[in-house]
Amino acid sequence: MIAEVSECDRSAKPCRVASTGKAYLRGYDGDFLLSDLEEQAFLAARKPPMFDRAPVEDATAGDLDEDLVESFTASIRRSDPDGRGRFADRGELLRRSGVLAADGTPTVAGVLALGLYPQQWFPRFVIQAAAQPLPGAPPGTRARNQLTIDGPIPRMLDRAMEWARRNFDTAIVAAPDGSVHERYAYPLVAFRELIANTLIHRDLDDWSAGLAIEVRLRRDRLVITNPGGLYGITVDRLGHEPVTSARNARLVAICQHVYSAETGARAIEALASGIPIITDALAEAGLPPAHYIDSGIRFTVIMRQPASAPAPATREQVIYDALGDDPVTVADLEARTGLPAYTIRRSLRGLKTQGLIEQQGGRGRPTTYRHTTRNR
């Protein structure tokens, strides 16, 4: 006999045992009694979060980074054809965009995105990054290259990427055209998407004020954890539906107009494209899909190395190797590689651009692919 029990709706959590009134958190293969702090997190999730809109006590407009503010206001005006006329006064623009409250005090969102040093008020709005000790490390070594990453969100993103470049293993990989490239153990584009998500979607309620975002690089996996569960979507819908709900709506809106001073890249896009980008990047690198765990009060993402093949073939190499001299269809390649059709088509376009394969058919006829004559 199998009994299937549906998860309690979030609006009713925490769910309590009737006989004792106690609430538990299911984790791994055990049930753990919720602490008072964790219960507060579930209770706070019953109503729309507005914490990013609150003014920051004792902060002034002088606590904002002038360079970031100038870049932000310029982006706002570029995106709005009438922006120059309607928001000629910078103070009005900052108030209407939620950077400043009505009395001119910076908001939580404004300080986190554009502040000189947000950790003056939010000391645990940081990323705690560390890598597992290497084999042969002295006894008692707990971690290596441990780093506390602070500052406003765009600078935290830049510093997190610097840490990843220093600590991710690299491999020299040959492409189908014979060129060689350096490839990181985990795709940097996937790592950046995950870190950006933790920074803008972490819980900002009082209960989580003492918790940091954690990045742990193990020998076989990368684990990223942030305070607060998913908001407005469930794990099984991630990447399958274009849901753009945001726990910190004001912070998300501001960060859409915040740019990295080092790379010039926008902090976020807010187009619900992050999870598909992560999925595609991992597939291209030959890595397993990311594993997402939502406990309601913490959200964890795990990226793993494959059980074997320390230098896995790229997605394009896998598809190139699956091709032959005889024409094959996308359906044939699906059966041979186990990759989804949309991933195969994207790789085929790349291989075709490089002149490594040729396409036949189309326009009402079956479309097939095979190696070009010079590569047979």
Residue pairs with C-beta under 8 A, 6 or more apart in sequence:
8 15
10 42
10 45
10 46
10 296
11 46
13 42
13 45
13 46
13 296
14 23
14 34
14 39
14 42
14 43
15 23
16 22
16 23
17 23
17 24
22 33
22 34
23 33
23 34
23 39
23 42
24 31
24 32
24 33
24 34
25 31
25 32
25 33
25 34
25 38
25 295
25 296
25 297
26 32
26 295
27 295
34 42
37 207
38 207
38 297
40 205
40 206
40 207
41 203
41 205
41 207
41 208
41 228
41 296
41 297
42 296
42 297
44 203
44 205
44 207
45 229
45 231
45 296
49 203
49 204
49 205
49 231
49 247
49 248
51 108
51 204
51 205
51 248
52 107
52 108
52 109
52 112
52 204
52 248
52 249
52 250
52 251
53 98
53 107
53 108
53 109
53 250
54 107
54 108
55 101
55 103
55 105
55 106
55 107
55 108
56 105
56 106
56 107
56 108
56 110
56 111
56 121
57 105
57 121
58 121
59 105
59 106
59 111
59 115
59 121
60 104
60 105
60 106
61 91
61 94
61 100
61 104
61 106
63 106
63 111
63 115
63 116
63 117
63 120
64 99
64 106
64 110
64 111
64 114
64 115
64 116
65 114
65 115
65 116
65 152
67 261
68 113
68 114
68 152
68 154
68 258
68 261
69 90
69 94
69 99
69 114
71 258
71 259
71 261
72 97
72 99
72 113
72 114
72 254
72 257
72 258
73 87
73 90
73 93
73 94
75 257
75 258
75 259
76 83
76 87
76 93
76 97
76 257
77 83
77 84
77 87
77 93
79 257
80 86
80 87
83 93
87 93
87 96
91 100
91 104
94 100
94 110
95 101
95 102
95 104
97 253
97 254
97 257
98 107
98 109
98 110
98 250
98 253
98 254
99 106
99 107
99 109
99 110
99 113
99 114
99 254
100 106
100 107
100 110
101 107
106 114
106 115
107 250
108 122
108 204
108 251
109 248
109 250
109 251
109 254
110 254
111 118
111 121
111 122
112 118
112 122
112 125
112 152
112 153
112 251
113 152
113 153
113 154
113 251
113 254
113 255
113 258
113 267
114 152
114 254
114 258
115 152
116 152
117 150
117 151
118 125
118 150
118 151
118 152
119 125
119 126
119 150
119 151
122 209
124 209
124 210
124 211
124 212
125 150
125 202
125 212
126 148
126 149
126 150
126 156
126 212
126 213
127 148
127 149
127 156
127 160
127 195
127 198
127 199
127 212
127 213
127 214
127 215
128 146
128 147
128 148
128 149
128 212
128 213
128 214
128 215
129 145
129 146
129 147
129 148
129 149
129 160
129 163
129 214
129 215
129 216
129 217
130 143
130 144
130 145
130 146
130 147
130 215
130 216
130 217
131 143
131 144
131 145
131 146
131 167
131 216
131 217
132 143
132 144
132 216
132 217
132 218
132 219
133 141
133 142
133 143
133 144
134 144
137 144
145 163
145 166
145 167
147 159
147 163
149 156
149 159
149 160
149 163
150 156
151 159
153 199
153 200
153 255
153 258
153 267
154 258
154 259
154 260
154 261
154 267
155 261
156 195
156 199
157 192
157 195
157 196
157 199
157 260
157 267
158 260
158 261
158 262
158 263
160 191
160 192
160 195
160 215
161 188
161 191
161 192
161 195
163 215
164 184
164 186
164 188
164 191
165 184
165 188
167 217
168 184
168 185
168 186
168 188
168 191
168 217
169 184
169 185
170 182
170 183
170 184
170 185
171 182
171 183
171 185
171 310
171 311
172 180
172 181
172 182
172 183
173 180
173 181
173 182
173 183
173 311
173 314
174 180
175 181
175 314
175 316
175 317
176 316
176 317
176 320
176 351
176 354
176 356
177 354
177 355
177 356
183 285
183 311
183 314
185 305
186 222
186 285
186 287
186 303
187 281
187 282
187 284
187 285
187 287
189 277
189 278
189 281
190 277
190 278
190 281
190 282
190 290
190 303
191 222
193 274
193 275
193 277
193 278
194 224
194 274
194 278
194 290
194 301
195 213
195 215
195 224
196 267
196 268
196 274
197 274
198 213
198 224
198 226
198 299
199 213
200 246
200 248
200 251
200 252
200 255
200 267
200 268
201 226
201 228
201 231
201 246
201 247
201 248
201 299
202 208
202 213
202 226
202 227
202 228
202 247
202 248
203 226
203 227
203 228
203 247
203 297
204 247
204 248
204 251
205 228
208 227
208 228
211 227
213 224
213 225
213 226
213 227
214 223
214 224
214 225
214 226
215 222
215 223
215 224
216 222
216 223
216 224
216 225
220 304
220 305
221 302
221 303
221 304
221 305
222 302
222 303
222 304
223 300
223 301
223 302
224 300
224 301
224 302
225 298
225 299
225 300
225 301
226 298
226 299
227 297
227 298
228 247
228 297
228 298
228 299
229 294
229 295
229 296
229 297
229 298
229 299
230 238
230 294
230 299
231 245
231 246
231 247
232 243
232 245
232 246
232 247
233 241
233 243
233 245
234 294
235 292
235 293
235 294
237 243
238 275
238 292
239 275
239 276
239 278
239 279
241 272
242 271
242 272
243 272
244 270
244 271
244 272
246 252
246 270
252 268
252 270
253 270
255 267
255 268
255 270
256 266
256 267
256 268
256 269
256 270
257 266
258 266
258 267
259 265
259 266
259 267
260 266
260 267
278 290
279 289
279 290
280 343
280 346
282 288
282 289
282 290
282 303
283 289
283 315
283 339
283 343
284 314
284 315
284 316
284 343
284 347
285 312
285 314
285 315
286 306
286 309
286 312
286 313
286 314
286 315
286 318
287 303
287 304
287 305
287 306
287 312
288 303
288 304
288 306
290 301
290 302
290 303
291 301
291 302
291 303
291 304
292 299
292 300
292 301
293 299
293 300
293 301
293 302
306 312
313 321
315 339
315 343
315 347
316 347
316 350
316 351
318 337
318 339
319 333
319 337
319 339
319 344
319 347
319 348
319 351
320 351
320 356
320 357
320 371
322 328
322 333
322 336
322 337
323 333
323 357
323 369
323 370
323 371
324 370
324 371
325 370
325 371
325 376
326 370
327 360
327 361
327 368
327 369
327 370
328 336
328 368
328 369
328 370
329 366
329 367
329 368
329 369
330 341
330 344
330 345
330 348
330 367
330 369
331 341
333 339
333 344
333 369
334 340
334 341
334 344
337 344
348 357
348 359
348 369
351 357
352 358
352 359
352 369
355 372
356 371
356 372
356 375
357 369
357 370
357 371
357 372
357 375
358 369
358 370
358 371
358 372
358 373
359 367
359 368
359 369
360 367
360 368
360 369
360 370
361 367
361 368
